[in-house]
Structures are given as C-alpha cells and as structure tokens.
Amino acid sequence: MAKTYSELEAWGIFAGALIIGVVLTSVFWAFITIPEEVKKIEKEIKNASEAVSIEAPDDFIIFCRKVDGTADWDNFGFRQCIVDDSSEKNLIVMNLLCKKFNLSLSYGSFGVKCEGKA
C-alpha cells in the first residue's frame, strides 16, 4: 500500500535531496578540476618517499683514515677530513688529499683540514 506524505515531509525530502545533490556535485567538480600544480606536488612527494641510495665515498674515507684523519661527508658532495696534528708531514699529505679531491686546505689550532664540495 502506498504511503502518503504530509506537505512538511515532502518539503523535507525535497530539501534533503537538493542538499545531497549540491554536495555530490561539488565533490565531483572538485575532484575533476584538480590544478596541475597540486598534481605535480603529489608526484614529487611520491618520488621523494621512495628509497634513496646513499653511497659512501670509499676512496676519500680510506685516504683520510690512512693519514689518521676524521672523515666527514654527506650525499650532496660535501667532503671534510681533519687531522689533529698540524706537522709539516701532515700538511704535505693533506695537500695531496686536497688536490686529489679538489678541496680547500686550511690549518690552525684545530689541525689540518681539507673540506669542500667534490
């Protein structure tokens, strides 16, 4: 048997359907009109979250350890080797290290240091 609605119930159903229609249409248009910048940012975030392989500069670290130095490096090309003793022998050896890896040489109270971006 068919149910009859009062006038107030009919207006309530109409208003509810209208609100649901507006909301669904807004969500649909927002979804299909995503700006290209947002898509690029999402793609960059996805690429950045992938595994990054960090390779140690083995030849630099080995050379620095042979001269009893402390090697420091990062994945952006920064290299640093510090030897505490600033004797003439260490200056000559560190000068070779600096030239080999195209780094700058400095010395002082901290010892002898080769650093820079390789």
Biopython code that builds the backbone (N, CA, C, O; Angstrom):
import numpy as np
from Bio.PDB.StructureBuilder import StructureBuilder

atoms = [
    (1, "MET", "N", (0.823, -1.159, 0.000)),
    (1, "MET", "CA", (0.000, 0.000, 0.000)),
    (1, "MET", "C", (0.887, 1.250, 0.000)),
    (1, "MET", "O", (1.871, 1.305, 0.738)),
    (2, "ALA", "N", (0.560, 2.223, -0.796)),
    (2, "ALA", "CA", (1.340, 3.438, -0.947)),
    (2, "ALA", "C", (1.160, 4.347, 0.252)),
    (2, "ALA", "O", (0.062, 4.498, 0.787)),
    (3, "LYS", "N", (2.269, 4.948, 0.660)),
    (3, "LYS", "CA", (2.230, 5.849, 1.804)),
    (3, "LYS", "C", (2.086, 7.267, 1.289)),
    (3, "LYS", "O", (2.695, 7.632, 0.283)),
    (4, "THR", "N", (1.320, 8.032, 1.942)),
    (4, "THR", "CA", (1.181, 9.435, 1.567)),
    (4, "THR", "C", (1.958, 10.262, 2.576)),
    (4, "THR", "O", (1.967, 9.965, 3.771)),
    (5, "TYR", "N", (2.603, 11.296, 2.081)),
    (5, "TYR", "CA", (3.409, 12.181, 2.922)),
    (5, "TYR", "C", (2.665, 13.487, 3.134)),
    (5, "TYR", "O", (1.915, 13.957, 2.278)),
    (6, "SER", "N", (2.896, 14.036, 4.274)),
    (6, "SER", "CA", (2.315, 15.365, 4.524)),
    (6, "SER", "C", (3.132, 16.391, 3.752)),
    (6, "SER", "O", (4.204, 16.093, 3.227)),
    (7, "GLU", "N", (2.593, 17.616, 3.695)),
    (7, "GLU", "CA", (3.292, 18.665, 2.940)),
    (7, "GLU", "C", (4.653, 18.977, 3.558)),
    (7, "GLU", "O", (5.609, 19.221, 2.822)),
    (8, "LEU", "N", (4.767, 18.977, 4.864)),
    (8, "LEU", "CA", (6.029, 19.252, 5.547)),
    (8, "LEU", "C", (7.053, 18.154, 5.273)),
    (8, "LEU", "O", (8.230, 18.446, 5.060)),
    (9, "GLU", "N", (6.619, 16.897, 5.275)),
    (9, "GLU", "CA", (7.530, 15.788, 4.975)),
    (9, "GLU", "C", (8.010, 15.857, 3.529)),
    (9, "GLU", "O", (9.178, 15.580, 3.257)),
    (10, "ALA", "N", (7.160, 16.208, 2.628)),
    (10, "ALA", "CA", (7.529, 16.311, 1.213)),
    (10, "ALA", "C", (8.579, 17.400, 1.013)),
    (10, "ALA", "O", (9.552, 17.204, 0.285)),
    (11, "TRP", "N", (8.377, 18.574, 1.676)),
    (11, "TRP", "CA", (9.364, 19.637, 1.579)),
    (11, "TRP", "C", (10.694, 19.220, 2.220)),
    (11, "TRP", "O", (11.755, 19.599, 1.724)),
    (12, "GLY", "N", (10.656, 18.460, 3.291)),
    (12, "GLY", "CA", (11.873, 17.955, 3.937)),
    (12, "GLY", "C", (12.636, 17.007, 3.030)),
    (12, "GLY", "O", (13.862, 17.079, 2.943)),
    (13, "ILE", "N", (11.921, 16.119, 2.355)),
    (13, "ILE", "CA", (12.558, 15.189, 1.415)),
    (13, "ILE", "C", (13.172, 15.971, 0.257)),
    (13, "ILE", "O", (14.292, 15.682, -0.163)),
    (14, "PHE", "N", (12.441, 16.963, -0.262)),
    (14, "PHE", "CA", (12.944, 17.773, -1.370)),
    (14, "PHE", "C", (14.213, 18.536, -0.962)),
    (14, "PHE", "O", (15.187, 18.556, -1.715)),
    (15, "ALA", "N", (14.211, 19.154, 0.206)),
    (15, "ALA", "CA", (15.376, 19.919, 0.684)),
    (15, "ALA", "C", (16.563, 18.991, 0.919)),
    (15, "ALA", "O", (17.689, 19.341, 0.568)),
    (16, "GLY", "N", (16.338, 17.820, 1.502)),
    (16, "GLY", "CA", (17.419, 16.857, 1.733)),
    (16, "GLY", "C", (18.037, 16.390, 0.425)),
    (16, "GLY", "O", (19.259, 16.303, 0.306)),
    (17, "ALA", "N", (17.186, 16.087, -0.567)),
    (17, "ALA", "CA", (17.689, 15.647, -1.872)),
    (17, "ALA", "C", (18.461, 16.768, -2.550)),
    (17, "ALA", "O", (19.476, 16.518, -3.199)),
    (18, "LEU", "N", (17.988, 18.003, -2.405)),
    (18, "LEU", "CA", (18.672, 19.146, -3.001)),
    (18, "LEU", "C", (20.051, 19.338, -2.370)),
    (18, "LEU", "O", (21.026, 19.573, -3.085)),
    (19, "ILE", "N", (20.146, 19.242, -1.053)),
    (19, "ILE", "CA", (21.432, 19.386, -0.356)),
    (19, "ILE", "C", (22.387, 18.271, -0.757)),
    (19, "ILE", "O", (23.556, 18.535, -1.037)),
    (20, "ILE", "N", (21.916, 17.044, -0.790)),
    (20, "ILE", "CA", (22.757, 15.903, -1.196)),
    (20, "ILE", "C", (23.230, 16.089, -2.631)),
    (20, "ILE", "O", (24.385, 15.796, -2.940)),
    (21, "GLY", "N", (22.361, 16.568, -3.509)),
    (21, "GLY", "CA", (22.744, 16.798, -4.905)),
    (21, "GLY", "C", (23.816, 17.864, -5.041)),
    (21, "GLY", "O", (24.758, 17.704, -5.816)),
    (22, "VAL", "N", (23.681, 18.953, -4.292)),
    (22, "VAL", "CA", (24.674, 20.035, -4.339)),
    (22, "VAL", "C", (26.015, 19.544, -3.810)),
    (22, "VAL", "O", (27.058, 19.820, -4.402)),
    (23, "VAL", "N", (25.989, 18.823, -2.705)),
    (23, "VAL", "CA", (27.237, 18.329, -2.115)),
    (23, "VAL", "C", (27.926, 17.346, -3.065)),
    (23, "VAL", "O", (29.130, 17.457, -3.299)),
    (24, "LEU", "N", (27.185, 16.399, -3.606)),
    (24, "LEU", "CA", (27.783, 15.420, -4.529)),
    (24, "LEU", "C", (28.324, 16.101, -5.783)),
    (24, "LEU", "O", (29.392, 15.729, -6.270)),
    (25, "THR", "N", (27.615, 17.077, -6.307)),
    (25, "THR", "CA", (28.093, 17.797, -7.489)),
    (25, "THR", "C", (29.362, 18.578, -7.167)),
    (25, "THR", "O", (30.291, 18.603, -7.974)),
    (26, "SER", "N", (29.413, 19.214, -6.005)),
    (26, "SER", "CA", (30.605, 19.971, -5.611)),
    (26, "SER", "C", (31.812, 19.051, -5.456)),
    (26, "SER", "O", (32.908, 19.384, -5.907)),
    (27, "VAL", "N", (31.619, 17.914, -4.832)),
    (27, "VAL", "CA", (32.720, 16.967, -4.665)),
    (27, "VAL", "C", (33.182, 16.464, -6.025)),
    (27, "VAL", "O", (34.385, 16.337, -6.254)),
    (28, "PHE", "N", (32.252, 16.174, -6.935)),
    (28, "PHE", "CA", (32.605, 15.711, -8.276)),
    (28, "PHE", "C", (33.439, 16.757, -9.010)),
    (28, "PHE", "O", (34.481, 16.425, -9.576)),
    (29, "TRP", "N", (32.994, 18.025, -9.010)),
    (29, "TRP", "CA", (33.721, 19.060, -9.729)),
    (29, "TRP", "C", (35.070, 19.363, -9.085)),
    (29, "TRP", "O", (36.038, 19.666, -9.783)),
    (30, "ALA", "N", (35.138, 19.284, -7.768)),
    (30, "ALA", "CA", (36.418, 19.496, -7.086)),
    (30, "ALA", "C", (37.399, 18.390, -7.440)),
    (30, "ALA", "O", (38.599, 18.635, -7.568)),
    (31, "PHE", "N", (36.900, 17.198, -7.595)),
    (31, "PHE", "CA", (37.770, 16.064, -7.912)),
    (31, "PHE", "C", (38.295, 16.130, -9.345)),
    (31, "PHE", "O", (39.465, 15.831, -9.587)),
    (32, "ILE", "N", (37.448, 16.516, -10.293)),
    (32, "ILE", "CA", (37.907, 16.511, -11.691)),
    (32, "ILE", "C", (38.650, 17.778, -12.087)),
    (32, "ILE", "O", (39.243, 17.824, -13.165)),
    (33, "THR", "N", (38.634, 18.798, -11.253)),
    (33, "THR", "CA", (39.321, 20.048, -11.595)),
    (33, "THR", "C", (40.513, 20.303, -10.676)),
    (33, "THR", "O", (40.741, 21.444, -10.275)),
    (34, "ILE", "N", (41.277, 19.264, -10.334)),
    (34, "ILE", "CA", (42.471, 19.424, -9.502)),
    (34, "ILE", "C", (43.519, 20.172, -10.322)),
    (34, "ILE", "O", (43.814, 19.757, -11.443)),
    (35, "PRO", "N", (44.093, 21.263, -9.804)),
    (35, "PRO", "CA", (45.101, 22.027, -10.553)),
    (35, "PRO", "C", (46.359, 21.184, -10.824)),
    (35, "PRO", "O", (46.689, 20.267, -10.072)),
    (36, "GLU", "N", (47.036, 21.522, -11.906)),
    (36, "GLU", "CA", (48.259, 20.796, -12.290)),
    (36, "GLU", "C", (49.349, 20.928, -11.234)),
    (36, "GLU", "O", (50.130, 20.000, -11.025)),
    (37, "GLU", "N", (49.402, 22.085, -10.564)),
    (37, "GLU", "CA", (50.425, 22.286, -9.527)),
    (37, "GLU", "C", (50.265, 21.272, -8.403)),
    (37, "GLU", "O", (51.250, 20.733, -7.900)),
    (38, "VAL", "N", (49.024, 21.016, -8.013)),
    (38, "VAL", "CA", (48.773, 20.048, -6.944)),
    (38, "VAL", "C", (49.188, 18.655, -7.398)),
    (38, "VAL", "O", (49.755, 17.890, -6.617)),
    (39, "LYS", "N", (48.913, 18.324, -8.639)),
    (39, "LYS", "CA", (49.308, 17.014, -9.169)),
    (39, "LYS", "C", (50.825, 16.880, -9.186)),
    (39, "LYS", "O", (51.354, 15.814, -8.870)),
    (40, "LYS", "N", (51.535, 17.957, -9.555)),
    (40, "LYS", "CA", (52.998, 17.928, -9.559)),
    (40, "LYS", "C", (53.543, 17.759, -8.146)),
    (40, "LYS", "O", (54.482, 16.994, -7.925)),
    (41, "ILE", "N", (52.955, 18.472, -7.195)),
    (41, "ILE", "CA", (53.410, 18.369, -5.801)),
    (41, "ILE", "C", (53.195, 16.959, -5.280)),
    (41, "ILE", "O", (54.067, 16.407, -4.610)),
    (42, "GLU", "N", (52.046, 16.372, -5.579)),
    (42, "GLU", "CA", (51.780, 14.999, -5.145)),
    (42, "GLU", "C", (52.768, 14.024, -5.773)),
    (42, "GLU", "O", (53.211, 13.078, -5.121)),
    (43, "LYS", "N", (53.111, 14.252, -7.033)),
    (43, "LYS", "CA", (54.076, 13.384, -7.715)),
    (43, "LYS", "C", (55.462, 13.528, -7.083)),
    (43, "LYS", "O", (56.162, 12.532, -6.903)),
    (44, "GLU", "N", (55.864, 14.760, -6.743)),
    (44, "GLU", "CA", (57.161, 14.987, -6.102)),
    (44, "GLU", "C", (57.213, 14.342, -4.721)),
    (44, "GLU", "O", (58.240, 13.784, -4.335)),
    (45, "ILE", "N", (56.116, 14.416, -3.981)),
    (45, "ILE", "CA", (56.061, 13.780, -2.667)),
    (45, "ILE", "C", (56.197, 12.273, -2.805)),
    (45, "ILE", "O", (56.883, 11.630, -2.010)),
    (46, "LYS", "N", (55.552, 11.714, -3.804)),
    (46, "LYS", "CA", (55.640, 10.273, -4.031)),
    (46, "LYS", "C", (57.068, 9.880, -4.400)),
    (46, "LYS", "O", (57.582, 8.875, -3.910)),
    (47, "ASN", "N", (57.709, 10.671, -5.264)),
    (47, "ASN", "CA", (59.088, 10.371, -5.668)),
    (47, "ASN", "C", (60.056, 10.547, -4.503)),
    (47, "ASN", "O", (61.023, 9.795, -4.383)),
    (48, "ALA", "N", (59.807, 11.524, -3.652)),
    (48, "ALA", "CA", (60.694, 11.772, -2.514)),
    (48, "ALA", "C", (60.590, 10.682, -1.463)),
    (48, "ALA", "O", (61.538, 10.441, -0.715)),
    (49, "SER", "N", (59.446, 10.027, -1.406)),
    (49, "SER", "CA", (59.268, 8.991, -0.386)),
    (49, "SER", "C", (59.868, 7.653, -0.807)),
    (49, "SER", "O", (59.927, 6.724, -0.001)),
    (50, "GLU", "N", (60.311, 7.543, -2.049)),
    (50, "GLU", "CA", (60.950, 6.312, -2.497)),
    (50, "GLU", "C", (62.337, 6.193, -1.865)),
    (50, "GLU", "O", (62.923, 7.180, -1.417)),
    (51, "ALA", "N", (62.836, 4.981, -1.841)),
    (51, "ALA", "CA", (64.131, 4.721, -1.211)),
    (51, "ALA", "C", (65.250, 5.455, -1.963)),
    (51, "ALA", "O", (65.316, 5.430, -3.192)),
    (52, "VAL", "N", (66.111, 6.098, -1.202)),
    (52, "VAL", "CA", (67.251, 6.819, -1.763)),
    (52, "VAL", "C", (68.513, 6.062, -1.370)),
    (52, "VAL", "O", (68.730, 5.753, -0.198)),
    (53, "SER", "N", (69.329, 5.775, -2.356)),
    (53, "SER", "CA", (70.561, 5.058, -2.043)),
    (53, "SER", "C", (71.680, 6.067, -1.778)),
    (53, "SER", "O", (71.946, 6.957, -2.586)),
    (54, "ILE", "N", (72.317, 5.902, -0.638)),
    (54, "ILE", "CA", (73.426, 6.771, -0.256)),
    (54, "ILE", "C", (74.698, 5.952, -0.364)),
    (54, "ILE", "O", (74.854, 4.930, 0.304)),
    (55, "GLU", "N", (75.592, 6.407, -1.203)),
    (55, "GLU", "CA", (76.847, 5.696, -1.404)),
    (55, "GLU", "C", (77.979, 6.467, -0.737)),
    (55, "GLU", "O", (78.174, 7.656, -0.988)),
    (56, "ALA", "N", (78.705, 5.781, 0.098)),
    (56, "ALA", "CA", (79.831, 6.405, 0.787)),
    (56, "ALA", "C", (80.998, 6.587, -0.187)),
    (56, "ALA", "O", (81.261, 5.705, -1.004)),
    (57, "PRO", "N", (81.699, 7.725, -0.109)),
    (57, "PRO", "CA", (82.881, 7.936, -0.962)),
    (57, "PRO", "C", (84.062, 7.138, -0.394)),
    (57, "PRO", "O", (84.878, 7.666, 0.361)),
    (58, "ASP", "N", (84.135, 5.868, -0.769)),
    (58, "ASP", "CA", (85.105, 4.950, -0.171)),
    (58, "ASP", "C", (86.544, 5.414, -0.332)),
    (58, "ASP", "O", (87.315, 5.356, 0.626)),
    (59, "ASP", "N", (86.928, 5.874, -1.527)),
    (59, "ASP", "CA", (88.317, 6.277, -1.744)),
    (59, "ASP", "C", (88.703, 7.466, -0.855)),
    (59, "ASP", "O", (89.826, 7.525, -0.355)),
    (60, "PHE", "N", (87.790, 8.398, -0.660)),
    (60, "PHE", "CA", (88.053, 9.543, 0.212)),
    (60, "PHE", "C", (88.195, 9.089, 1.670)),
    (60, "PHE", "O", (89.116, 9.515, 2.367)),
    (61, "ILE", "N", (87.295, 8.236, 2.121)),
    (61, "ILE", "CA", (87.320, 7.763, 3.512)),
    (61, "ILE", "C", (88.581, 6.948, 3.782)),
    (61, "ILE", "O", (89.209, 7.102, 4.830)),
    (62, "ILE", "N", (88.951, 6.088, 2.848)),
    (62, "ILE", "CA", (90.159, 5.260, 3.015)),
    (62, "ILE", "C", (91.403, 6.143, 3.086)),
    (62, "ILE", "O", (92.256, 5.945, 3.952)),
    (63, "PHE", "N", (91.511, 7.115, 2.179)),
    (63, "PHE", "CA", (92.658, 8.020, 2.172)),
    (63, "PHE", "C", (92.733, 8.791, 3.486)),
    (63, "PHE", "O", (93.817, 8.953, 4.046)),
    (64, "CYS", "N", (91.602, 9.265, 3.979)),
    (64, "CYS", "CA", (91.586, 10.039, 5.221)),
    (64, "CYS", "C", (91.979, 9.166, 6.415)),
    (64, "CYS", "O", (92.677, 9.633, 7.315)),
    (65, "ARG", "N", (91.547, 7.929, 6.432)),
    (65, "ARG", "CA", (91.915, 7.033, 7.532)),
    (65, "ARG", "C", (93.402, 6.688, 7.498)),
    (65, "ARG", "O", (94.017, 6.500, 8.548)),
    (66, "LYS", "N", (93.978, 6.604, 6.317)),
    (66, "LYS", "CA", (95.407, 6.284, 6.201)),
    (66, "LYS", "C", (96.270, 7.375, 6.820)),
    (66, "LYS", "O", (97.362, 7.093, 7.313)),
    (67, "VAL", "N", (95.800, 8.603, 6.800)),
    (67, "VAL", "CA", (96.563, 9.703, 7.404)),
    (67, "VAL", "C", (96.084, 9.989, 8.822)),
    (67, "VAL", "O", (96.368, 11.056, 9.367)),
    (68, "ASP", "N", (95.364, 9.054, 9.420)),
    (68, "ASP", "CA", (94.826, 9.158, 10.780)),
    (68, "ASP", "C", (93.916, 10.376, 10.939)),
    (68, "ASP", "O", (93.971, 11.078, 11.948)),
    (69, "GLY", "N", (93.085, 10.612, 9.937)),
    (69, "GLY", "CA", (92.160, 11.733, 9.972)),
    (69, "GLY", "C", (90.741, 11.284, 10.259)),
    (69, "GLY", "O", (90.436, 10.091, 10.265)),
    (70, "THR", "N", (89.885, 12.259, 10.496)),
    (70, "THR", "CA", (88.468, 12.028, 10.729)),
    (70, "THR", "C", (87.707, 12.491, 9.503)),
    (70, "THR", "O", (87.698, 13.678, 9.177)),
    (71, "ALA", "N", (87.063, 11.539, 8.820)),
    (71, "ALA", "CA", (86.333, 11.860, 7.597)),
    (71, "ALA", "C", (84.892, 12.217, 7.908)),
    (71, "ALA", "O", (84.251, 11.588, 8.749)),
    (72, "ASP", "N", (84.392, 13.230, 7.221)),
    (72, "ASP", "CA", (83.004, 13.644, 7.327)),
    (72, "ASP", "C", (82.518, 13.927, 5.911)),
    (72, "ASP", "O", (83.229, 14.560, 5.130)),
    (73, "TRP", "N", (81.314, 13.464, 5.568)),
    (73, "TRP", "CA", (80.798, 13.643, 4.219)),
    (73, "TRP", "C", (79.283, 13.611, 4.256)),
    (73, "TRP", "O", (78.683, 13.171, 5.236)),
    (74, "ASP", "N", (78.671, 14.079, 3.180)),
    (74, "ASP", "CA", (77.231, 13.944, 3.026)),
    (74, "ASP", "C", (76.920, 13.570, 1.583)),
    (74, "ASP", "O", (77.818, 13.494, 0.744)),
    (75, "ASN", "N", (75.656, 13.341, 1.306)),
    (75, "ASN", "CA", (75.249, 12.865, -0.008)),
    (75, "ASN", "C", (75.158, 13.992, -1.036)),
    (75, "ASN", "O", (74.876, 13.728, -2.205)),
    (76, "PHE", "N", (75.388, 15.230, -0.631)),
    (76, "PHE", "CA", (75.322, 16.358, -1.545)),
    (76, "PHE", "C", (76.692, 16.773, -2.058)),
    (76, "PHE", "O", (76.809, 17.805, -2.718)),
    (77, "GLY", "N", (77.735, 15.994, -1.771)),
    (77, "GLY", "CA", (79.058, 16.270, -2.298)),
    (77, "GLY", "C", (80.027, 16.872, -1.307)),
    (77, "GLY", "O", (81.202, 17.041, -1.634)),
    (78, "PHE", "N", (79.578, 17.204, -0.101)),
    (78, "PHE", "CA", (80.468, 17.796, 0.888)),
    (78, "PHE", "C", (81.440, 16.738, 1.400)),
    (78, "PHE", "O", (81.037, 15.625, 1.737)),
    (79, "ARG", "N", (82.726, 17.094, 1.457)),
    (79, "ARG", "CA", (83.769, 16.205, 1.978)),
    (79, "ARG", "C", (84.621, 16.997, 2.956)),
    (79, "ARG", "O", (84.913, 18.171, 2.728)),
    (80, "GLN", "N", (85.022, 16.345, 4.058)),
    (80, "GLN", "CA", (85.877, 17.005, 5.036)),
    (80, "GLN", "C", (86.732, 15.950, 5.714)),
    (80, "GLN", "O", (86.235, 14.906, 6.135)),
    (81, "CYS", "N", (88.026, 16.234, 5.815)),
    (81, "CYS", "CA", (88.950, 15.367, 6.519)),
    (81, "CYS", "C", (89.791, 16.250, 7.435)),
    (81, "CYS", "O", (90.401, 17.226, 6.998)),
    (82, "ILE", "N", (89.810, 15.884, 8.716)),
    (82, "ILE", "CA", (90.547, 16.683, 9.697)),
    (82, "ILE", "C", (91.583, 15.801, 10.372)),
    (82, "ILE", "O", (91.270, 14.718, 10.865)),
    (83, "VAL", "N", (92.839, 16.287, 10.389)),
    (83, "VAL", "CA", (93.930, 15.633, 11.113)),
    (83, "VAL", "C", (94.319, 16.579, 12.248)),
    (83, "VAL", "O", (94.587, 17.759, 12.023)),
    (84, "ASP", "N", (94.346, 16.048, 13.465)),
    (84, "ASP", "CA", (94.579, 16.890, 14.645)),
    (84, "ASP", "C", (95.978, 17.501, 14.682)),
    (84, "ASP", "O", (96.148, 18.640, 15.116)),
    (85, "ASP", "N", (96.975, 16.748, 14.230)),
    (85, "ASP", "CA", (98.364, 17.214, 14.285)),
    (85, "ASP", "C", (98.677, 18.035, 13.039)),
    (85, "ASP", "O", (98.483, 17.560, 11.920)),
    (86, "SER", "N", (99.161, 19.265, 13.222)),
    (86, "SER", "CA", (99.470, 20.121, 12.067)),
    (86, "SER", "C", (100.973, 20.154, 11.785)),
    (86, "SER", "O", (101.555, 21.223, 11.603)),
    (87, "SER", "N", (101.587, 18.982, 11.751)),
    (87, "SER", "CA", (103.017, 18.915, 11.437)),
    (87, "SER", "C", (103.224, 19.129, 9.942)),
    (87, "SER", "O", (102.272, 19.118, 9.161)),
    (88, "GLU", "N", (104.480, 19.323, 9.561)),
    (88, "GLU", "CA", (104.802, 19.557, 8.156)),
    (88, "GLU", "C", (104.454, 18.354, 7.298)),
    (88, "GLU", "O", (103.980, 18.506, 6.172)),
    (89, "LYS", "N", (104.689, 17.151, 7.830)),
    (89, "LYS", "CA", (104.351, 15.922, 7.106)),
    (89, "LYS", "C", (102.846, 15.863, 6.814)),
    (89, "LYS", "O", (102.434, 15.541, 5.700)),
    (90, "ASN", "N", (102.041, 16.177, 7.821)),
    (90, "ASN", "CA", (100.593, 16.156, 7.627)),
    (90, "ASN", "C", (100.128, 17.231, 6.648)),
    (90, "ASN", "O", (99.184, 17.015, 5.888)),
    (91, "LEU", "N", (100.783, 18.376, 6.665)),
    (91, "LEU", "CA", (100.448, 19.425, 5.702)),
    (91, "LEU", "C", (100.674, 18.957, 4.270)),
    (91, "LEU", "O", (99.846, 19.208, 3.395)),
    (92, "ILE", "N", (101.794, 18.278, 4.030)),
    (92, "ILE", "CA", (102.109, 17.794, 2.683)),
    (92, "ILE", "C", (101.114, 16.723, 2.253)),
    (92, "ILE", "O", (100.605, 16.751, 1.132)),
    (93, "VAL", "N", (100.838, 15.771, 3.159)),
    (93, "VAL", "CA", (99.909, 14.685, 2.819)),
    (93, "VAL", "C", (98.501, 15.236, 2.599)),
    (93, "VAL", "O", (97.813, 14.830, 1.662)),
    (94, "MET", "N", (98.081, 16.142, 3.446)),
    (94, "MET", "CA", (96.738, 16.707, 3.303)),
    (94, "MET", "C", (96.628, 17.585, 2.055)),
    (94, "MET", "O", (95.558, 17.688, 1.455)),
    (95, "ASN", "N", (97.731, 18.211, 1.673)),
    (95, "ASN", "CA", (97.741, 18.970, 0.432)),
    (95, "ASN", "C", (97.491, 18.045, -0.753)),
    (95, "ASN", "O", (96.768, 18.405, -1.682)),
    (96, "LEU", "N", (98.088, 16.849, -0.721)),
    (96, "LEU", "CA", (97.836, 15.861, -1.775)),
    (96, "LEU", "C", (96.369, 15.432, -1.790)),
    (96, "LEU", "O", (95.750, 15.302, -2.846)),
    (97, "LEU", "N", (95.839, 15.217, -0.598)),
    (97, "LEU", "CA", (94.426, 14.831, -0.488)),
    (97, "LEU", "C", (93.523, 15.917, -1.058)),
    (97, "LEU", "O", (92.581, 15.633, -1.798)),
    (98, "CYS", "N", (93.817, 17.148, -0.710)),
    (98, "CYS", "CA", (93.001, 18.261, -1.191)),
    (98, "CYS", "C", (93.055, 18.392, -2.707)),
    (98, "CYS", "O", (92.037, 18.630, -3.356)),
    (99, "LYS", "N", (94.256, 18.233, -3.265)),
    (99, "LYS", "CA", (94.389, 18.330, -4.720)),
    (99, "LYS", "C", (93.697, 17.182, -5.424)),
    (99, "LYS", "O", (93.076, 17.370, -6.471)),
    (100, "LYS", "N", (93.803, 15.989, -4.850)),
    (100, "LYS", "CA", (93.192, 14.812, -5.472)),
    (100, "LYS", "C", (91.670, 14.953, -5.548)),
    (100, "LYS", "O", (91.068, 14.585, -6.557)),
    (101, "PHE", "N", (91.044, 15.477, -4.500)),
    (101, "PHE", "CA", (89.593, 15.576, -4.459)),
    (101, "PHE", "C", (89.077, 16.990, -4.698)),
    (101, "PHE", "O", (87.890, 17.257, -4.505)),
    (102, "ASN", "N", (89.962, 17.903, -5.118)),
    (102, "ASN", "CA", (89.609, 19.284, -5.435)),
    (102, "ASN", "C", (88.935, 19.975, -4.237)),
    (102, "ASN", "O", (87.855, 20.552, -4.360)),
    (103, "LEU", "N", (89.597, 19.899, -3.092)),
    (103, "LEU", "CA", (89.106, 20.501, -1.855)),
    (103, "LEU", "C", (90.034, 21.636, -1.434)),
    (103, "LEU", "O", (91.118, 21.792, -1.996)),
    (104, "SER", "N", (89.620, 22.419, -0.463)),
    (104, "SER", "CA", (90.463, 23.515, 0.012)),
    (104, "SER", "C", (91.155, 23.108, 1.313)),
    (104, "SER", "O", (90.575, 22.426, 2.158)),
    (105, "LEU", "N", (92.393, 23.538, 1.451)),
    (105, "LEU", "CA", (93.226, 23.203, 2.602)),
    (105, "LEU", "C", (93.241, 24.375, 3.575)),
    (105, "LEU", "O", (93.384, 25.531, 3.178)),
    (106, "SER", "N", (93.090, 24.052, 4.856)),
    (106, "SER", "CA", (93.242, 25.071, 5.905)),
    (106, "SER", "C", (93.865, 24.400, 7.121)),
    (106, "SER", "O", (93.696, 23.201, 7.343)),
    (107, "TYR", "N", (94.585, 25.190, 7.900)),
    (107, "TYR", "CA", (95.202, 24.641, 9.101)),
    (107, "TYR", "C", (95.249, 25.723, 10.166)),
    (107, "TYR", "O", (95.226, 26.920, 9.882)),
    (108, "GLY", "N", (95.315, 25.249, 11.400)),
    (108, "GLY", "CA", (95.321, 26.172, 12.529)),
    (108, "GLY", "C", (95.333, 25.387, 13.826)),
    (108, "GLY", "O", (95.915, 24.304, 13.886)),
    (109, "SER", "N", (94.694, 25.918, 14.876)),
    (109, "SER", "CA", (94.690, 25.261, 16.177)),
    (109, "SER", "C", (93.930, 23.940, 16.150)),
    (109, "SER", "O", (94.161, 23.078, 16.999)),
    (110, "PHE", "N", (93.033, 23.770, 15.194)),
    (110, "PHE", "CA", (92.277, 22.529, 15.072)),
    (110, "PHE", "C", (93.069, 21.423, 14.389)),
    (110, "PHE", "O", (92.684, 20.256, 14.468)),
    (111, "GLY", "N", (94.149, 21.758, 13.733)),
    (111, "GLY", "CA", (94.962, 20.804, 12.985)),
    (111, "GLY", "C", (94.964, 21.175, 11.515)),
    (111, "GLY", "O", (94.999, 22.354, 11.163)),
    (112, "VAL", "N", (94.927, 20.161, 10.654)),
    (112, "VAL", "CA", (94.908, 20.375, 9.211)),
    (112, "VAL", "C", (93.559, 19.871, 8.691)),
    (112, "VAL", "O", (93.089, 18.800, 9.074)),
    (113, "LYS", "N", (92.953, 20.665, 7.813)),
    (113, "LYS", "CA", (91.612, 20.317, 7.348)),
    (113, "LYS", "C", (91.513, 20.497, 5.843)),
    (113, "LYS", "O", (91.921, 21.526, 5.303)),
    (114, "CYS", "N", (90.965, 19.483, 5.166)),
    (114, "CYS", "CA", (90.577, 19.570, 3.758)),
    (114, "CYS", "C", (89.060, 19.517, 3.724)),
    (114, "CYS", "O", (88.454, 18.603, 4.282)),
    (115, "GLU", "N", (88.451, 20.482, 3.077)),
    (115, "GLU", "CA", (86.992, 20.463, 3.002)),
    (115, "GLU", "C", (86.514, 21.164, 1.745)),
    (115, "GLU", "O", (87.231, 21.959, 1.137)),
    (116, "GLY", "N", (85.301, 20.851, 1.379)),
    (116, "GLY", "CA", (84.684, 21.457, 0.215)),
    (116, "GLY", "C", (83.710, 20.488, -0.417)),
    (116, "GLY", "O", (83.432, 19.415, 0.120)),
    (117, "LYS", "N", (83.202, 20.883, -1.560)),
    (117, "LYS", "CA", (82.292, 20.021, -2.314)),
    (117, "LYS", "C", (83.057, 19.400, -3.465)),
    (117, "LYS", "O", (83.698, 20.090, -4.258)),
    (118, "ALA", "N", (82.977, 18.094, -3.537)),
    (118, "ALA", "CA", (83.677, 17.370, -4.603)),
    (118, "ALA", "C", (82.777, 17.210, -5.798)),
    (118, "ALA", "O", (83.183, 16.625, -6.802)),
]
sb = StructureBuilder()
sb.init_structure("model")
sb.init_model(0)
sb.init_chain("A")
sb.init_seg("    ")
for serial, (resi, resn, name, xyz) in enumerate(atoms, 1):
    if name == "N":
        sb.init_residue(resn, " ", resi, " ")
    sb.init_atom(name, np.array(xyz, "f"), 0.0, 1.0, " ", f" {name:<3s}", serial, name[0])
structure = sb.get_structure()
